[in-house]
Amino acid sequence: MGMYIRSLILIVLMAISSIAIAQDIYEVSTGSISFNSKAPQELINASSPQLKGVVDARKKTFVFKINVASFQGFNSPLQQEHFNENYMETNKFPEASYAGKIIEDVNLLVDGTYDVRVKGKLKIHGLEQERIINSRIVVKNGKISIASDFIVSLADYSIKIPRVVYDKLAPDINVTIAATLLPKH
């Protein structure tokens, strides 16, 4: 009988442990990423509501991904086609991602507003660059909201701008991210 009780206690403890671990993992329930290019002759805006990602609230680590072809809102269908085929080469590099860790010592399991720096590898167009990005994280009622604005230099990711469109495409692109994450079940 003693062996049975010990086995039952062990199973219960393992179940409680796995539940506690799962509650530390948050995944994107809604997320969007947008960018704009402010060039002398043209303003380009595009966005995607398909941002995916997870955050480990205890370890303060994260991974976010976007299907590059999911961006919409260009000034014309031709502009979107050039974005996918000529600049981002989505057939070769279908995803962009950012994975890393929150630098500041914050407790994402406690309600609050946290202005943090996140450090990680930003991968675009098949190239990775280490980046530190400022972000605002709001933890409230069991959900995590993240907002961030940053600049991506096309040259850092070997995205070439043909001379013919040089005045229509900015060399530095403004990127905005907004996401709400819920505990993974």
WOBEL-V863408 format. One record per backbone hydrogen bond with DSSP energy under -0.5 kcal/mol. CO is the residue of the C=O (numbers start at 1). NH is the residue of the N-H. E is the energy in kcal/mol with one decimal. If there is no record, write none. Layout:
co:CO nh:NH e:E
co:CO nh:NH e:E
//
This chain:
co:1 nh:5 e:-2.1
co:2 nh:6 e:-2.3
co:3 nh:7 e:-2.3
co:4 nh:8 e:-2.4
co:5 nh:9 e:-2.8
co:6 nh:10 e:-2.4
co:7 nh:11 e:-2.4
co:8 nh:12 e:-2.5
co:9 nh:13 e:-2.7
co:10 nh:14 e:-2.3
co:11 nh:15 e:-2.2
co:12 nh:16 e:-2.6
co:13 nh:17 e:-2.5
co:14 nh:18 e:-2.4
co:15 nh:19 e:-2.1
co:16 nh:20 e:-2.4
co:17 nh:21 e:-2.2
co:18 nh:22 e:-2.4
co:19 nh:23 e:-1.8
co:20 nh:24 e:-0.6
co:21 nh:24 e:-1.3
co:22 nh:25 e:-1.1
co:22 nh:184 e:-0.5
co:24 nh:26 e:-0.5
co:24 nh:57 e:-3.2
co:25 nh:184 e:-3.3
co:26 nh:55 e:-2.8
co:27 nh:182 e:-2.4
co:30 nh:180 e:-3.1
co:31 nh:51 e:-1.3
co:32 nh:178 e:-2.2
co:33 nh:48 e:-2.4
co:34 nh:176 e:-2.7
co:35 nh:46 e:-2.1
co:36 nh:38 e:-0.5
co:36 nh:174 e:-2.2
co:37 nh:39 e:-0.9
co:37 nh:44 e:-2.2
co:42 nh:39 e:-2.4
co:42 nh:44 e:-0.5
co:44 nh:37 e:-2.3
co:46 nh:35 e:-2.7
co:47 nh:72 e:-2.8
co:48 nh:33 e:-2.2
co:49 nh:31 e:-0.6
co:52 nh:65 e:-2.6
co:53 nh:28 e:-2.6
co:54 nh:63 e:-2.0
co:55 nh:26 e:-3.0
co:55 nh:57 e:-0.9
co:56 nh:60 e:-2.2
co:56 nh:61 e:-1.1
co:57 nh:108 e:-0.7
co:60 nh:102 e:-2.9
co:61 nh:56 e:-2.7
co:62 nh:100 e:-1.9
co:63 nh:54 e:-2.2
co:64 nh:98 e:-2.3
co:65 nh:52 e:-2.7
co:66 nh:68 e:-0.8
co:66 nh:96 e:-2.1
co:67 nh:70 e:-2.1
co:68 nh:71 e:-1.4
co:72 nh:47 e:-2.4
co:76 nh:80 e:-1.8
co:77 nh:81 e:-2.3
co:78 nh:82 e:-2.5
co:79 nh:83 e:-2.3
co:80 nh:84 e:-2.3
co:81 nh:85 e:-3.0
co:82 nh:86 e:-1.7
co:82 nh:87 e:-1.9
co:83 nh:88 e:-3.0
co:84 nh:90 e:-2.4
co:89 nh:92 e:-1.7
co:89 nh:93 e:-2.6
co:94 nh:68 e:-2.3
co:94 nh:69 e:-0.5
co:96 nh:66 e:-2.2
co:97 nh:123 e:-3.2
co:98 nh:64 e:-2.4
co:99 nh:121 e:-2.5
co:100 nh:62 e:-2.2
co:101 nh:119 e:-2.9
co:104 nh:106 e:-1.5
co:106 nh:108 e:-0.8
co:107 nh:110 e:-1.7
co:112 nh:139 e:-3.1
co:114 nh:116 e:-0.7
co:114 nh:137 e:-3.1
co:116 nh:135 e:-2.9
co:117 nh:103 e:-2.8
co:117 nh:104 e:-0.6
co:118 nh:133 e:-2.7
co:119 nh:101 e:-2.7
co:120 nh:122 e:-0.6
co:120 nh:131 e:-3.0
co:121 nh:99 e:-1.5
co:121 nh:123 e:-0.7
co:122 nh:124 e:-0.6
co:122 nh:129 e:-2.0
co:123 nh:97 e:-2.1
co:124 nh:127 e:-2.2
co:127 nh:124 e:-2.3
co:129 nh:122 e:-3.0
co:131 nh:120 e:-2.3
co:131 nh:133 e:-0.5
co:133 nh:118 e:-2.6
co:134 nh:149 e:-0.5
co:135 nh:116 e:-2.7
co:135 nh:137 e:-0.5
co:136 nh:147 e:-2.2
co:137 nh:114 e:-3.5
co:137 nh:139 e:-0.5
co:138 nh:140 e:-0.6
co:138 nh:145 e:-2.8
co:139 nh:112 e:-2.2
co:140 nh:143 e:-1.6
co:142 nh:183 e:-0.6
co:143 nh:140 e:-2.4
co:144 nh:181 e:-3.7
co:145 nh:138 e:-2.7
co:146 nh:179 e:-2.4
co:147 nh:136 e:-2.8
co:148 nh:177 e:-2.9
co:150 nh:175 e:-3.3
co:151 nh:153 e:-0.5
co:152 nh:154 e:-0.6
co:152 nh:173 e:-3.2
co:153 nh:156 e:-0.8
co:153 nh:157 e:-0.6
co:154 nh:157 e:-1.2
co:154 nh:159 e:-2.3
co:155 nh:158 e:-1.5
co:158 nh:160 e:-0.8
co:160 nh:162 e:-0.6
co:162 nh:165 e:-1.7
co:163 nh:166 e:-1.2
co:165 nh:168 e:-1.9
co:165 nh:169 e:-1.0
co:167 nh:41 e:-3.1
co:167 nh:42 e:-0.5
co:171 nh:154 e:-2.8
co:173 nh:152 e:-2.7
co:174 nh:36 e:-2.0
co:175 nh:150 e:-2.3
co:176 nh:34 e:-2.6
co:177 nh:148 e:-2.2
co:178 nh:32 e:-3.0
co:179 nh:146 e:-2.9
co:180 nh:29 e:-3.1
co:180 nh:30 e:-1.5
co:181 nh:144 e:-2.4
co:182 nh:27 e:-2.7
//
